[in-house]
Amino acid sequence: MTETSTAGVAGPGRTRRDAPQQGNPVGRFFGAIALFVRQILDELRKVVRPTRHELVTYTGVVIFFVATVMMYVWGLDQLVVKLVALSFGK
């Protein structure tokens, strides 16, 4: 019985990460940083910014939702305070 090993054999599934690194380590480091910045800028170009109307609408919705949740939590807090006061006395 023979064993077949694919270690060290470059196949079609081999990625760039598996390839041996060549060149100056400092140059590779700054090249990686430059690549990272280019990718960030590419992603930022894809961002769709809201219009002024959308921004005002979304802000109003968020403020209303937060105020509603605050009132709900305040009401629960007041209920718990009253129940504790009834249970343990004033």
C-alpha positions in Angstrom: 0.0 0.0 0.0 1.4 3.4 -0.9 0.7 6.7 0.6 0.2 9.7 -1.5 1.0 13.1 -0.1 0.0 16.4 -1.6 2.2 18.4 0.7 4.5 20.7 -1.3 2.6 20.1 -4.5 1.1 23.2 -6.1 -2.4 22.3 -7.2 -5.2 24.4 -8.6 -6.5 25.1 -5.1 -3.3 26.6 -3.8 -3.8 30.1 -2.5 -1.5 33.1 -2.4 -1.2 32.7 1.3 0.4 29.3 0.8 3.0 30.7 -1.5 6.4 31.4 0.0 7.0 35.0 0.8 9.8 36.7 -1.2 11.3 40.1 -0.9 12.2 42.5 1.9 10.1 42.0 5.0 9.9 45.8 5.6 8.8 46.3 2.0 6.1 43.6 2.4 4.9 45.2 5.6 4.5 48.6 4.0 3.0 47.0 0.9 0.4 45.3 3.1 -0.5 48.6 4.8 -0.8 50.3 1.4 -3.1 47.4 0.2 -5.2 47.7 3.3 -5.6 51.5 2.8 -6.5 51.0 -0.9 -9.2 48.4 0.1 -10.6 50.8 2.7 -10.9 53.5 0.2 -12.5 51.2 -2.3 -15.1 50.2 0.3 -15.7 53.8 1.2 -16.5 54.6 -2.4 -19.3 52.1 -2.3 -21.1 53.9 0.7 -24.4 55.5 -0.2 -24.9 58.5 2.0 -28.5 59.4 3.0 -30.1 62.6 1.8 -31.0 65.4 4.2 -34.6 64.3 4.3 -33.7 60.7 5.0 -31.3 61.7 7.7 -33.9 63.9 9.5 -36.5 61.1 9.2 -34.1 58.4 10.6 -33.0 60.7 13.4 -36.6 61.4 14.4 -37.4 57.7 14.4 -34.4 56.9 16.6 -35.2 59.7 19.1 -38.9 58.6 19.3 -37.9 54.9 19.8 -35.3 55.7 22.5 -37.8 58.0 24.3 -40.5 55.3 24.2 -38.1 52.6 25.6 -37.0 55.1 28.3 -40.6 55.7 29.3 -41.3 51.9 29.4 -38.2 51.2 31.6 -39.1 54.2 33.8 -42.6 52.8 34.3 -41.3 49.3 35.1 -38.9 50.9 37.6 -41.7 52.8 39.3 -43.8 49.6 39.5 -40.9 47.7 41.1 -40.3 50.6 43.6 -44.0 50.5 44.6 -44.0 46.7 44.9 -40.8 46.8 47.1 -42.3 49.5 49.2 -45.5 47.5 49.7 -43.5 44.3 50.5 -41.0 45.8 53.0 -42.8 48.8 54.2 -41.7 52.4 54.0 
